[in-house]
């Protein structure tokens, strides 16, 4: 359903280890907004909600709310190191258009609510 590369998994685990809150997991989601209509959200959380779906991906506890899941099916998250630093990359096969920054998208069936960039 969602794929996380070994490099991304290692980086997320490293970041989790630096946190001082026990029981944290990775939350991935989508909200309306961004240049193309939807924006990705990815961060640590310790509170699971009723409509959340939980997965174990490469030994990471990953939680996605059910509203976001339809936009994230097949999502691939990677981590790249470059001379300028490192960062996460997202490939979403559901996206038919993306913003230049790669952080927002729209699908063939849902345009979301684009914001002015």
DSSP file (Angstrom, degrees, kcal/mol; ACC not computed):
  #  RESIDUE AA STRUCTURE BP1 BP2  ACC     N-H-->O    O-->H-N    N-H-->O    O-->H-N    TCO  KAPPA ALPHA  PHI   PSI    X-CA   Y-CA   Z-CA
    1    1 A X              0   0    0      0, 0.0    73,-3.7     0, 0.0    74,-0.6   0.000 360.0 360.0 360.0 -55.7    0.0    0.0    0.0
    2    2 A X  E     -a   75   0A   0     72,-0.2     2,-0.4    71,-0.2    74,-0.2  -0.994 360.0-155.4-124.9 135.1    2.7    2.5    1.0
    3    3 A X  E     -a   76   0A   0     72,-3.3    74,-2.7    -2,-0.4     2,-0.5  -0.920   7.3-170.4-113.5 136.7    6.4    1.8    0.4
    4    4 A X  E     -a   77   0A   0     -2,-0.4    74,-0.2    72,-0.2    72,-0.0  -0.993  23.7-128.7-124.1 123.3    9.3    3.3    2.4
    5    5 A X     >  -     0   0    0     72,-2.8     4,-2.8    -2,-0.5     5,-0.2  -0.158  23.8-110.1 -66.1 163.9   12.8    2.8    1.0
    6    6 A X  H  > S+     0   0    0      1,-0.2     4,-2.7     2,-0.2     5,-0.2   0.907 120.2  51.8 -60.7 -41.8   15.6    1.4    3.2
    7    7 A X  H  > S+     0   0    0      2,-0.2     4,-2.0     1,-0.2    -1,-0.2   0.916 112.7  44.6 -62.0 -43.3   17.3    4.9    3.2
    8    8 A X  H  > S+     0   0    0     69,-0.2     4,-2.7     2,-0.2     5,-0.2   0.910 113.0  51.3 -67.5 -41.8   14.1    6.6    4.3
    9    9 A X  H  X S+     0   0    0     -4,-2.8     4,-2.6     1,-0.2     5,-0.2   0.925 110.2  49.0 -60.8 -45.4   13.3    4.0    6.9
   10   10 A X  H  X S+     0   0    0     -4,-2.7     4,-2.1     1,-0.2    -1,-0.2   0.903 112.6  47.9 -61.8 -41.4   16.8    4.4    8.4
   11   11 A X  H  X S+     0   0    0     -4,-2.0     4,-2.4     2,-0.2    -2,-0.2   0.914 112.1  48.9 -66.8 -42.8   16.5    8.2    8.5
   12   12 A X  H  X S+     0   0    0     -4,-2.7     4,-2.8     2,-0.2    -2,-0.2   0.918 111.5  49.6 -63.4 -43.3   13.1    8.1   10.1
   13   13 A X  H  X S+     0   0    0     -4,-2.6     4,-2.1    -5,-0.2    -1,-0.2   0.894 110.5  51.0 -62.2 -39.3   14.3    5.6   12.7
   14   14 A X  H  X S+     0   0    0     -4,-2.1     4,-0.9    -5,-0.2    -2,-0.2   0.919 112.0  46.4 -62.6 -44.3   17.3    7.9   13.4
   15   15 A X  H  X S+     0   0    0     -4,-2.4     4,-0.6     1,-0.2     3,-0.5   0.890 111.0  52.3 -65.9 -40.4   15.0   10.9   13.8
   16   16 A X  H >< S+     0   0    0     -4,-2.8     3,-1.1     1,-0.2    -1,-0.2   0.888 104.6  56.7 -61.8 -39.4   12.6    8.8   16.1
   17   17 A X  H 3< S+     0   0    0     -4,-2.1    -1,-0.2     1,-0.3    -2,-0.2   0.779 102.5  56.1 -64.5 -26.6   15.6    7.8   18.3
   18   18 A X  H 3< S+     0   0    0     -4,-0.9    -1,-0.3    -3,-0.5    -2,-0.2   0.664  90.7  92.0 -79.3 -16.9   16.4   11.5   18.8
   19   19 A X    <<  -     0   0    0     -3,-1.1     5,-0.0    -4,-0.6    -3,-0.0  -0.455  65.0-152.0 -78.1 151.3   12.9   12.2   20.2
   20   20 A X        +     0   0    0     -2,-0.1     2,-0.6     2,-0.1    -1,-0.1   0.372  66.0  98.6-104.9   3.7   12.2   12.0   23.9
   21   21 A X    >   -     0   0    0     -5,-0.1     3,-0.8     1,-0.0    -2,-0.1  -0.822  69.5-135.3 -95.3 121.3    8.5   11.0   23.7
   22   22 A X  T 3  S+     0   0    0     -2,-0.6    -2,-0.1     1,-0.2    -1,-0.0  -0.384  82.1  28.4 -71.8 152.3    7.9    7.3   24.1
   23   23 A X  T 3  S+     0   0    0      1,-0.2    -1,-0.2    -2,-0.1     2,-0.1   0.641  79.4 159.1  78.9  15.0    5.4    5.6   21.8
   24   24 A X    <   -     0   0    0     -3,-0.8     2,-0.3    -8,-0.1    22,-0.2  -0.400  14.4-178.5 -71.8 148.9    5.9    7.9   18.8
   25   25 A X  E     -C   45   0B   0     20,-2.5    20,-2.2    -2,-0.1     2,-0.5  -0.905  33.9 -95.1-137.2 167.8    4.9    6.6   15.3
   26   26 A X  E     -Cd  44  62B   0     35,-2.5    37,-2.9    -2,-0.3     2,-0.5  -0.761  35.3-161.7 -87.5 124.1    5.1    8.1   11.8
   27   27 A X  E     -Cd  43  63B   0     16,-3.4    16,-2.1    -2,-0.5     2,-0.4  -0.930   6.8-173.5-107.3 127.7    1.9    9.7   10.7
   28   28 A X  E     +Cd  42  64B   0     35,-2.2    37,-0.5    -2,-0.5     2,-0.3  -0.968  18.6 148.5-118.8 135.4    1.4   10.3    7.0
   29   29 A X  E     -C   41   0B   0     12,-2.8    12,-2.6    -2,-0.4     2,-0.4  -0.925  36.8-125.7-155.3 178.9   -1.6   12.3    5.6
   30   30 A X  E     -C   40   0B   0     -2,-0.3     2,-0.3    10,-0.2    10,-0.2  -0.989  20.9-177.7-133.4 139.2   -3.1   14.6    3.0
   31   31 A X  E     -C   39   0B   0      8,-2.3     8,-3.0    -2,-0.4     2,-0.1  -0.963  36.2 -97.2-133.8 155.8   -4.8   17.9    3.5
   32   32 A X  E    S+C   38   0B   0     -2,-0.3     6,-0.3     6,-0.2     2,-0.3  -0.461  83.0  58.7 -69.4 142.8   -6.4   20.2    1.0
   33   33 A X        +     0   0    0      4,-2.7     4,-0.5    -2,-0.1     3,-0.2  -0.815  45.5 106.5 131.3-171.4   -4.2   23.1    0.0
   34   34 A X  S    S-     0   0    0     -2,-0.3    81,-2.8     1,-0.2     3,-0.4  -0.076  86.8 -65.0  81.8 169.4   -0.9   23.7   -1.7
   35   35 A X  S    S+     0   0    0     79,-0.2    -1,-0.2     1,-0.2    82,-0.1   0.816 135.0  38.9 -61.9 -33.3   -0.3   24.9   -5.2
   36   36 A X  S    S-     0   0    0      2,-0.3    78,-0.3    -3,-0.2    -1,-0.2   0.560 122.5 -92.7-100.4  -8.9   -1.8   21.8   -6.8
   37   37 A X  S    S+     0   0    0     -4,-0.5    -4,-2.7    -3,-0.4    76,-2.2  -0.046  99.8  52.7 128.1 -35.4   -4.8   21.2   -4.5
   38   38 A X  E     -CE  32 105B   0     67,-1.6    67,-2.0    -6,-0.3     2,-0.4  -0.979  61.2-156.9-132.3 146.6   -3.5   18.7   -1.9
   39   39 A X  E     -CE  31 104B   0     -8,-3.0    -8,-2.3    -2,-0.3     2,-0.2  -0.944  18.2-123.1-122.1 145.7   -0.5   18.8    0.4
   40   40 A X  E     -C   30   0B   0     63,-1.7     2,-0.4    -2,-0.4   -10,-0.2  -0.565  19.7-161.0 -81.3 148.1    1.4   15.9    2.1
   41   41 A X  E     +C   29   0B   0    -12,-2.6   -12,-2.8    -2,-0.2     2,-0.3  -1.000  14.9 168.2-127.3 134.1    1.8   15.8    5.8
   42   42 A X  E     +C   28   0B   0     -2,-0.4     2,-0.3   -14,-0.2   -14,-0.2  -0.944  20.8 115.4-147.4 122.1    4.5   13.6    7.4
   43   43 A X  E     -C   27   0B   0    -16,-2.1   -16,-3.4    -2,-0.3     2,-0.3  -0.962  59.5 -73.2-168.5-179.2    5.5   13.8   11.1
   44   44 A X  E     +C   26   0B   0     -2,-0.3     2,-0.3   -18,-0.2   -18,-0.2  -0.691  45.2 170.6 -94.4 145.9    5.7   12.0   14.4
   45   45 A X  E     -C   25   0B   0    -20,-2.2   -20,-2.5    -2,-0.3     3,-0.1  -0.955  28.8-164.7-146.2 159.6    2.6   11.5   16.6
   46   46 A X  S    S+     0   0    0     -2,-0.3     2,-0.5   -22,-0.2   -20,-0.1   0.223  70.3  83.7-129.7  11.3    1.7    9.6   19.7
   47   47 A X        -     0   0    0    -22,-0.1     2,-0.3     2,-0.0    -1,-0.1  -0.951  59.3-161.1-124.2 114.5   -2.1    9.8   19.5
   48   48 A X        -     0   0    0     -2,-0.5     2,-0.2    -3,-0.1     6,-0.0  -0.734  11.2-149.8 -93.5 141.4   -4.0    7.3   17.3
   49   49 A X    >   -     0   0    0     -2,-0.3     3,-1.8     1,-0.1    -1,-0.0  -0.661  27.0-105.4-109.9 165.4   -7.6    8.1   16.3
   50   50 A X  T 3  S+     0   0    0      1,-0.3    -1,-0.1    -2,-0.2    -2,-0.0   0.833 118.3  47.5 -58.4 -37.5  -10.6    6.0   15.5
   51   51 A X  T 3  S+     0   0    0      2,-0.1    15,-2.2    14,-0.0    -1,-0.3   0.272  89.0 115.8 -92.3  13.4  -10.4    6.4   11.7
   52   52 A X  E <   -F   65   0B   0     -3,-1.8     2,-0.5    13,-0.2    13,-0.2  -0.538  53.5-149.4 -82.3 146.5   -6.6    5.6   11.6
   53   53 A X  E     -F   64   0B   0     11,-3.1    11,-2.4    -2,-0.2     2,-0.4  -0.969  13.9-151.1-112.6 131.7   -5.2    2.7    9.8
   54   54 A X  E     +F   63   0B   0     -2,-0.5     2,-0.3     9,-0.2     9,-0.2  -0.857  16.6 176.6-109.1 138.5   -1.9    1.3   11.2
   55   55 A X  E     -F   62   0B   0      7,-3.1     7,-2.8    -2,-0.4     2,-0.6  -0.928  27.4-135.2-132.7 156.4    0.8   -0.5    9.2
   56   56 A X  E     +F   61   0B   0     -2,-0.3     2,-0.5     5,-0.2     5,-0.2  -0.970  28.8 176.5-111.6 115.0    4.2   -1.9    9.9
   57   57 A X  E >  S-F   60   0B   0      3,-2.3     3,-1.8    -2,-0.6    -2,-0.0  -0.962  70.5 -24.6-125.0 113.4    6.6   -0.9    7.2
   58   58 A X  T 3  S-     0   0    0     -2,-0.5    -1,-0.1     1,-0.3     3,-0.1   0.841 127.0 -50.5  54.7  36.6   10.3   -1.9    7.5
   59   59 A X  T 3  S+     0   0    0      1,-0.3     2,-0.4     0, 0.0    -1,-0.3   0.553 113.5 122.8  80.7   6.6    9.9   -2.1   11.2
   60   60 A X  E <   - F   0  57B   0     -3,-1.8    -3,-2.3   -35,-0.0     2,-0.7  -0.847  63.8-130.1-101.2 137.1    8.3    1.4   11.4
   61   61 A X  E     - F   0  56B   0     -2,-0.4   -35,-2.5    -5,-0.2     2,-0.4  -0.793  34.2-174.6 -83.1 114.7    4.8    1.9   12.9
   62   62 A X  E     -dF  26  55B   0     -7,-2.8    -7,-3.1    -2,-0.7     2,-0.4  -0.948   8.1-167.7-119.1 132.0    3.0    4.0   10.3
   63   63 A X  E     +dF  27  54B   0    -37,-2.9   -35,-2.2    -2,-0.4     2,-0.4  -0.970   6.5 178.5-124.2 134.5   -0.4    5.5   10.8
   64   64 A X  E     -dF  28  53B   0    -11,-2.4   -11,-3.1    -2,-0.4   -35,-0.1  -0.999  29.5-121.5-132.9 133.6   -2.7    7.0    8.0
   65   65 A X  E >>  - F   0  52B   0    -37,-0.5     4,-1.5    -2,-0.4     3,-0.8  -0.465  28.0-117.3 -72.7 150.0   -6.1    8.4    8.5
   66   66 A X  H 3> S+     0   0    0    -15,-2.2     4,-0.6     1,-0.3    -1,-0.1   0.785 112.0  58.6 -62.5 -29.5   -8.8    6.7    6.4
   67   67 A X  H 34 S+     0   0    0      1,-0.2     3,-0.3     2,-0.2    -1,-0.3   0.865 110.2  43.4 -67.0 -35.0   -9.6   10.0    4.5
   68   68 A X  H X> S+     0   0    0     -3,-0.8     3,-1.8     1,-0.2     4,-0.9   0.775  94.5  80.7 -79.0 -27.1   -6.0   10.2    3.3
   69   69 A X  H >X S+     0   0    0     -4,-1.5     3,-1.0     1,-0.3     4,-0.8   0.832  84.6  58.6 -54.1 -39.7   -5.6    6.6    2.4
   70   70 A X  H 3< S+     0   0    0     -4,-0.6    -1,-0.3    -3,-0.3     3,-0.2   0.778 109.4  45.5 -64.3 -24.7   -7.3    6.8   -1.0
   71   71 A X  H <4 S+     0   0    0     -3,-1.8    23,-0.3    -4,-0.2    -1,-0.3   0.619 113.4  50.1 -88.7 -14.2   -4.8    9.4   -2.1
   72   72 A X  H X< S+     0   0    0     -3,-1.0     3,-2.5    -4,-0.9     2,-0.2   0.388  70.2 130.1-109.1   1.7   -1.8    7.5   -0.8
   73   73 A X  T 3< S+     0   0    0     -4,-0.8    21,-0.2     1,-0.3   -71,-0.2  -0.416  85.5  11.2 -61.4 122.9   -2.3    4.1   -2.2
   74   74 A X  T 3  S+     0   0    0    -73,-3.7    -1,-0.3     1,-0.3    19,-0.2   0.468  90.7 160.9  87.9   2.7    1.0    3.1   -3.9
   75   75 A X  E <   -a    2   0A   0     -3,-2.5   -72,-3.3   -74,-0.6     2,-0.4  -0.274  24.5-156.9 -59.5 140.0    2.9    6.0   -2.4
   76   76 A X  E     -aB   3  91A   0     15,-2.6    15,-2.8   -74,-0.2     2,-0.5  -0.989   5.6-166.8-123.0 125.3    6.7    5.6   -2.3
   77   77 A X  E     +aB   4  90A   0    -74,-2.7   -72,-2.8    -2,-0.4     2,-0.3  -0.942  13.4 170.5-113.3 130.7    8.9    7.5    0.2
   78   78 A X  E     - B   0  89A   0     11,-2.5    11,-2.7    -2,-0.5     2,-0.4  -0.850  25.3-137.6-130.5 166.6   12.6    7.7   -0.3
   79   79 A X  E     - B   0  88A   0     -2,-0.3     2,-0.4     9,-0.3     9,-0.2  -0.998  19.2-167.9-129.2 128.4   15.5    9.7    1.3
   80   80 A X  E     - B   0  87A   0      7,-2.7     7,-2.0    -2,-0.4     2,-0.5  -0.949  10.7-151.6-120.2 134.7   18.3   11.2   -0.7
   81   81 A X  E     + B   0  86A   0     -2,-0.4     5,-0.3     5,-0.2     2,-0.3  -0.892  24.5 170.9 -99.6 132.6   21.6   12.7    0.4
   82   82 A X  E >   - B   0  85A   0      3,-3.7     3,-1.6    -2,-0.5    -2,-0.0  -0.796  51.4 -95.5-130.2 176.0   23.0   15.4   -1.8
   83   83 A X  T 3  S+     0   0    0      1,-0.3     3,-0.1    -2,-0.3    -2,-0.0   0.765 126.3  52.1 -62.8 -24.6   25.9   17.8   -1.5
   84   84 A X  T 3  S-     0   0    0      1,-0.3     2,-0.3     0, 0.0    -1,-0.3   0.406 127.1 -84.8 -92.3   1.2   23.4   20.4   -0.3
   85   85 A X  E <   -B   82   0A   0     -3,-1.6    -3,-3.7     2,-0.0    -1,-0.3  -0.884  53.7 -69.1 128.3-162.2   22.0   18.1    2.4
   86   86 A X  E     +B   81   0A   0     -2,-0.3     2,-0.3    -5,-0.3    -5,-0.2  -0.852  42.1 166.6-129.7 165.4   19.3   15.5    2.5
   87   87 A X  E     -B   80   0A   0     -7,-2.0    -7,-2.7    -2,-0.3     2,-0.3  -0.976  35.7 -96.0-171.4 161.3   15.6   15.2    2.2
   88   88 A X  E     -B   79   0A   0     -2,-0.3     2,-0.4    -9,-0.2    -9,-0.3  -0.610  31.9-157.9 -83.9 143.4   12.6   13.0    1.7
   89   89 A X  E     -B   78   0A   0    -11,-2.7   -11,-2.5    -2,-0.3     2,-0.4  -0.929   3.0-154.3-119.5 148.7   11.2   12.4   -1.8
   90   90 A X  E     -B   77   0A   0     -2,-0.4     2,-0.5   -13,-0.2   -13,-0.2  -0.985   7.9-169.9-127.0 128.2    7.6   11.3   -2.5
   91   91 A X  E     -B   76   0A   0    -15,-2.8   -15,-2.6    -2,-0.4     2,-0.6  -0.979   8.6-175.7-115.3 120.4    6.4    9.5   -5.6
   92   92 A X    >   -     0   0    0     -2,-0.5     3,-1.5   -17,-0.2   -17,-0.1  -0.939  16.1-164.1-119.3 109.1    2.6    9.2   -5.8
   93   93 A X  T 3  S+     0   0    0     -2,-0.6    -1,-0.1     1,-0.3   -19,-0.1   0.661  90.0  62.6 -66.7 -13.5    1.2    7.2   -8.7
   94   94 A X  T 3  S+     0   0    0    -23,-0.3    14,-0.6   -21,-0.2     2,-0.3   0.648  81.8  99.4 -82.4 -15.9   -2.2    8.8   -8.1
   95   95 A X  E <   +G  107   0B   0     -3,-1.5    12,-0.3    12,-0.2     3,-0.1  -0.566  41.8 176.7 -79.0 129.1   -0.9   12.3   -8.8
   96   96 A X  E    S+     0   0B   0     10,-2.8     2,-0.3    -2,-0.3    11,-0.2   0.561  77.1  22.0-102.1 -14.7   -1.7   13.6  -12.3
   97   97 A X  E     -G  106   0B   0      9,-1.3     9,-1.7   -61,-0.0    -1,-0.3  -0.985  68.3-174.3-149.8 142.8   -0.2   17.0  -11.5
   98   98 A X  E     -G  105   0B   0     -2,-0.3     7,-0.2     7,-0.2     2,-0.1  -0.927  27.8-108.7-133.9 160.5    2.4   18.2   -8.9
   99   99 A X    >   -     0   0    0      5,-1.8     3,-1.4    -2,-0.3     5,-0.1  -0.439  38.3-106.4 -79.4 160.3    3.8   21.5   -7.8
  100  100 A X  T 3  S+     0   0    0      1,-0.3    -1,-0.1    -2,-0.1    -2,-0.0   0.808 121.5  55.2 -57.9 -31.3    7.4   22.3   -8.6
  101  101 A X  T 3  S-     0   0    0      1,-0.1    -1,-0.3     3,-0.0     0, 0.0   0.659 105.6-130.3 -78.1 -15.6    8.4   21.7   -5.0
  102  102 A X  S <  S+     0   0    0     -3,-1.4   -12,-0.1     2,-0.2    -2,-0.1   0.532  81.5 105.1  79.8   5.7    6.9   18.2   -5.1
  103  103 A X  S    S+     0   0    0    -64,-0.1   -63,-1.7   -14,-0.0     2,-0.3   0.496  73.9  47.9 -99.5  -4.7    4.9   18.8   -1.9
  104  104 A X  E     +E   39   0B   0    -65,-0.2    -5,-1.8    -5,-0.1     2,-0.3  -0.950  61.6 161.7-135.2 159.3    1.5   19.2   -3.4
  105  105 A X  E     -EG  38  98B   0    -67,-2.0   -67,-1.6    -2,-0.3     2,-0.3  -0.942  23.4-142.3-158.1 171.0   -0.5   17.3   -6.0
  106  106 A X  E     - G   0  97B   0     -9,-1.7   -10,-2.8    -2,-0.3    -9,-1.3  -0.970  18.8-135.7-141.3 158.1   -3.9   16.6   -7.5
  107  107 A X  E     - G   0  95B   0      3,-2.3   -12,-0.2    -2,-0.3     3,-0.2  -0.559  30.3-103.0-107.0 173.5   -5.5   13.4   -8.8
  108  108 A X  S    S+     0   0    0    -14,-0.6     3,-0.1     1,-0.2   -13,-0.1   0.786 121.9  33.9 -65.3 -27.0   -7.5   12.6  -11.9
  109  109 A X  S    S+     0   0    0      1,-0.2     2,-0.4     2,-0.0    -1,-0.2   0.522 121.0  42.5-108.2  -7.6  -10.7   12.5   -9.9
  110  110 A X        -     0   0    0     -3,-0.2    -3,-2.3     1,-0.1    -1,-0.2  -0.949  46.8-176.4-148.1 121.6  -10.1   15.2   -7.2
  111  111 A X        -     0   0    0     -2,-0.4     3,-0.2     1,-0.2    -1,-0.1   0.537  29.0-159.0 -93.1  -8.4   -8.5   18.6   -7.5
  112  112 A X        -     0   0    0      1,-0.2     2,-0.4   -80,-0.1    -1,-0.2  -0.337  45.5 -53.4  65.2-148.1   -8.6   19.5   -3.8
  113  113 A X        -     0   0    0    -76,-2.2   -76,-0.3   -80,-0.1    -1,-0.2  -0.788  58.8-151.4-131.1  88.4   -8.4   23.2   -3.0
  114  114 A X        -     0   0    0     -2,-0.4     2,-0.3   -78,-0.3   -79,-0.2  -0.263   7.2-149.9 -61.6 144.4   -5.4   24.8   -4.6
  115  115 A X        -     0   0    0    -81,-2.8     2,-0.3     1,-0.0   -78,-0.1  -0.774  29.0 -94.4-107.8 158.2   -3.8   27.8   -3.0
  116  116 A X              0   0    0     -2,-0.3   -82,-0.1     1,-0.1   -81,-0.1  -0.572 360.0 360.0 -71.2 130.9   -2.0   30.7   -4.7
  117  117 A X              0   0    0     -2,-0.3    -1,-0.1   -82,-0.1   -82,-0.1   0.428 360.0 360.0 -95.6 360.0    1.8   30.0   -4.8
